[in-house]
Amino acid sequence: MSEPGHWQGRRLHFVGIGGVGMSGLAVVAQTLGAEVTGSDMAERRSLVRLRERGVEVALGHAAENVPDGADVVYSSAVAADNPERECARALGRREIRRGELLGELSWLRPCVAVGGTHGKTTTAAMIVHVLRDAGERPGYVVGGDLLATGTNADWGDGPWLVVESDESDRTFLALDADVAVVTNVELDHHREFASLEDVEDAFRAFLAPAGEAVVWDRPEILALRDGPVVPFDAPHPALDRGGSRFAWRGHEVRVGVAGEHNARNAAAALEACRLVGVDPARAAGALAGFEGTGRRFEALGTTAGGARVYDDYAHHPTAVRATLDAARTLEPERLVAVFQPHGYHRVQTMASGFGDALACADLAVVVEDVYAPRGRAERYADVSTDAIASAATEATGETEVVSMPDLRAAERYLRAELRAGDLCVTLGSGDVDSLARRLVA
């Protein structure tokens, strides 16, 4: 499929360019010929890689960061009063949501779009891995770095594009998906969706135009597809230390990442790859070499005292529980969970669920400093993480639960507490991974 020439010389300024989704889009846009600039509030590793590619990145947000003639790309985390968005409006330039720009990319090539409340990053990365193993050289934009490639985005020169589609602001409806994958459907983004039915309607609209659909084999999710559908599942996989095995279409599949949920993710990826033409036997064999993605039960190393440290992006009770269940397969003497909540509304509405999930650990550390945009704390003055800690304590009566005011206090506590035989998992979509990396430094 030919690539429209409007990317060549196009000027795009990314607000929050260091975010994993934004940085990947910036890389692909530059590869296609766009002149890319950006800004971010703080220095991070992704900015180093962007600068190495020649992308000019400013720290802090200001109107003067926006080059003449540039359209402004932003995520749903960037408010309308951001000075760079205001500058675009004042100059009559376009404001483009991240998901809308991803939608533009999806028109350039046949596209596999992976959606779902949980598992979409890993599933999309598995599809990329299998396609690469088969020599297809796909383009991809996913929500975490593939550990095998060290990046979350590449344009490639093969026929397919693989993208992770995010329902959080409904912009996944802008995608032109030839193959749409839905891993699961739950209510997660309460500010965008009024109910589970509202979420289901959005996924129904996401699936409707796709030529092919791969959907988790659950009646309520299959019902969202009005048309041909390929169900997937991996019931009762054999779990062992750091992986799983299951049968798929007459082939034994060995998955190299831990957890029952990752066996299901693998089944979804295999069905998608079969639909795009990969030999099933080759696809099944490829997943044994899948190394995982950044911040998805990522092994970071060991502490000075010998405790193993992992980090995971889990920020919903279902994902927290799945991650801790996966950690148990590594047979630690003691499982330590460190949870940093993301968003006051999640704390308010999901405290009991988070507590129940954290009770899967032997020791749960709840960070009281909620990761949220500035100014939100005042609006949620009556919301506290105490409810999470209380729910975790009450769930089994066996989990030790402690609360720490912030990540630095948690670090001091863990340095004294962790010992050989422990497995510590940091959990959350904020900056809790910085704590994990300091523990093993």
ChimeraX attribute file (.defattr): number of C-alpha atoms within 10 A of each C-alpha:
attribute: neighborCount
match mode: 1-to-1
recipient: residues
	/A:1	9
	/A:2	7
	/A:3	11
	/A:4	11
	/A:5	10
	/A:6	10
	/A:7	17
	/A:8	14
	/A:9	13
	/A:10	17
	/A:11	20
	/A:12	25
	/A:13	28
	/A:14	28
	/A:15	30
	/A:16	25
	/A:17	27
	/A:18	25
	/A:19	17
	/A:20	18
	/A:21	22
	/A:22	23
	/A:23	24
	/A:24	26
	/A:25	27
	/A:26	25
	/A:27	22
	/A:28	21
	/A:29	23
	/A:30	22
	/A:31	17
	/A:32	19
	/A:33	15
	/A:34	18
	/A:35	21
	/A:36	25
	/A:37	25
	/A:38	28
	/A:39	23
	/A:40	18
	/A:41	13
	/A:42	11
	/A:43	14
	/A:44	11
	/A:45	8
	/A:46	15
	/A:47	23
	/A:48	14
	/A:49	15
	/A:50	21
	/A:51	12
	/A:52	9
	/A:53	12
	/A:54	13
	/A:55	18
	/A:56	16
	/A:57	23
	/A:58	21
	/A:59	14
	/A:60	14
	/A:61	18
	/A:62	15
	/A:63	13
	/A:64	11
	/A:65	20
	/A:66	25
	/A:67	17
	/A:68	11
	/A:69	15
	/A:70	20
	/A:71	22
	/A:72	26
	/A:73	27
	/A:74	25
	/A:75	19
	/A:76	12
	/A:77	11
	/A:78	15
	/A:79	12
	/A:80	13
	/A:81	9
	/A:82	14
	/A:83	17
	/A:84	25
	/A:85	26
	/A:86	18
	/A:87	19
	/A:88	22
	/A:89	15
	/A:90	9
	/A:91	12
	/A:92	11
	/A:93	16
	/A:94	15
	/A:95	20
	/A:96	18
	/A:97	18
	/A:98	22
	/A:99	28
	/A:100	19
	/A:101	18
	/A:102	26
	/A:103	20
	/A:104	12
	/A:105	26
	/A:106	22
	/A:107	19
	/A:108	16
	/A:109	20
	/A:110	18
	/A:111	25
	/A:112	31
	/A:113	31
	/A:114	31
	/A:115	27
	/A:116	21
	/A:117	20
	/A:118	22
	/A:119	24
	/A:120	26
	/A:121	27
	/A:122	26
	/A:123	30
	/A:124	30
	/A:125	32
	/A:126	30
	/A:127	27
	/A:128	28
	/A:129	26
	/A:130	25
	/A:131	24
	/A:132	16
	/A:133	18
	/A:134	16
	/A:135	11
	/A:136	17
	/A:137	20
	/A:138	22
	/A:139	23
	/A:140	26
	/A:141	31
	/A:142	29
	/A:143	26
	/A:144	24
	/A:145	22
	/A:146	23
	/A:147	16
	/A:148	12
	/A:149	12
	/A:150	11
	/A:151	22
	/A:152	23
	/A:153	25
	/A:154	21
	/A:155	22
	/A:156	16
	/A:157	11
	/A:158	14
	/A:159	14
	/A:160	24
	/A:161	26
	/A:162	27
	/A:163	30
	/A:164	27
	/A:165	31
	/A:166	22
	/A:167	21
	/A:168	18
	/A:169	17
	/A:170	18
	/A:171	20
	/A:172	25
	/A:173	22
	/A:174	17
	/A:175	25
	/A:176	24
	/A:177	30
	/A:178	23
	/A:179	22
	/A:180	26
	/A:181	33
	/A:182	28
	/A:183	25
	/A:184	18
	/A:185	17
	/A:186	15
	/A:187	17
	/A:188	21
	/A:189	18
	/A:190	14
	/A:191	10
	/A:192	14
	/A:193	18
	/A:194	11
	/A:195	14
	/A:196	14
	/A:197	12
	/A:198	13
	/A:199	23
	/A:200	19
	/A:201	13
	/A:202	18
	/A:203	23
	/A:204	18
	/A:205	17
	/A:206	27
	/A:207	28
	/A:208	17
	/A:209	19
	/A:210	21
	/A:211	14
	/A:212	22
	/A:213	28
	/A:214	26
	/A:215	28
	/A:216	24
	/A:217	16
	/A:218	12
	/A:219	10
	/A:220	12
	/A:221	18
	/A:222	19
	/A:223	13
	/A:224	20
	/A:225	21
	/A:226	13
	/A:227	14
	/A:228	11
	/A:229	20
	/A:230	16
	/A:231	19
	/A:232	24
	/A:233	20
	/A:234	21
	/A:235	12
	/A:236	13
	/A:237	20
	/A:238	15
	/A:239	18
	/A:240	15
	/A:241	15
	/A:242	16
	/A:243	21
	/A:244	23
	/A:245	19
	/A:246	19
	/A:247	16
	/A:248	18
	/A:249	11
	/A:250	9
	/A:251	14
	/A:252	13
	/A:253	24
	/A:254	22
	/A:255	29
	/A:256	21
	/A:257	26
	/A:258	24
	/A:259	28
	/A:260	24
	/A:261	22
	/A:262	25
	/A:263	28
	/A:264	22
	/A:265	27
	/A:266	32
	/A:267	28
	/A:268	29
	/A:269	30
	/A:270	28
	/A:271	24
	/A:272	27
	/A:273	23
	/A:274	14
	/A:275	18
	/A:276	16
	/A:277	10
	/A:278	20
	/A:279	13
	/A:280	18
	/A:281	16
	/A:282	14
	/A:283	24
	/A:284	26
	/A:285	16
	/A:286	22
	/A:287	22
	/A:288	16
	/A:289	16
	/A:290	21
	/A:291	18
	/A:292	26
	/A:293	25
	/A:294	22
	/A:295	22
	/A:296	20
	/A:297	24
	/A:298	20
	/A:299	16
	/A:300	20
	/A:301	16
	/A:302	21
	/A:303	22
	/A:304	14
	/A:305	15
	/A:306	15
	/A:307	23
	/A:308	23
	/A:309	23
	/A:310	24
	/A:311	26
	/A:312	25
	/A:313	22
	/A:314	27
	/A:315	21
	/A:316	24
	/A:317	20
	/A:318	16
	/A:319	21
	/A:320	25
	/A:321	21
	/A:322	19
	/A:323	27
	/A:324	25
	/A:325	18
	/A:326	23
	/A:327	25
	/A:328	20
	/A:329	17
	/A:330	17
	/A:331	15
	/A:332	16
	/A:333	13
	/A:334	18
	/A:335	21
	/A:336	29
	/A:337	27
	/A:338	27
	/A:339	27
	/A:340	27
	/A:341	28
	/A:342	20
	/A:343	19
	/A:344	22
	/A:345	17
	/A:346	20
	/A:347	20
	/A:348	16
	/A:349	13
	/A:350	16
	/A:351	23
	/A:352	20
	/A:353	20
	/A:354	26
	/A:355	27
	/A:356	23
	/A:357	24
	/A:358	31
	/A:359	26
	/A:360	25
	/A:361	27
	/A:362	16
	/A:363	20
	/A:364	25
	/A:365	22
	/A:366	28
	/A:367	24
	/A:368	20
	/A:369	17
	/A:370	23
	/A:371	19
	/A:372	15
	/A:373	13
	/A:374	7
	/A:375	8
	/A:376	14
	/A:377	16
	/A:378	9
	/A:379	9
	/A:380	13
	/A:381	9
	/A:382	9
	/A:383	17
	/A:384	16
	/A:385	20
	/A:386	16
	/A:387	17
	/A:388	27
	/A:389	26
	/A:390	16
	/A:391	21
	/A:392	30
	/A:393	20
	/A:394	16
	/A:395	17
	/A:396	12
	/A:397	11
	/A:398	14
	/A:399	18
	/A:400	16
	/A:401	24
	/A:402	17
	/A:403	19
	/A:404	18
	/A:405	12
	/A:406	15
	/A:407	22
	/A:408	13
	/A:409	12
	/A:410	19
	/A:411	16
	/A:412	12
	/A:413	14
	/A:414	18
	/A:415	16
	/A:416	9
	/A:417	12
	/A:418	21
	/A:419	19
	/A:420	15
	/A:421	15
	/A:422	22
	/A:423	24
	/A:424	29
	/A:425	27
	/A:426	27
	/A:427	31
	/A:428	23
	/A:429	19
	/A:430	17
	/A:431	15
	/A:432	22
	/A:433	23
	/A:434	12
	/A:435	17
	/A:436	26
	/A:437	17
	/A:438	13
	/A:439	22
	/A:440	18
	/A:441	10
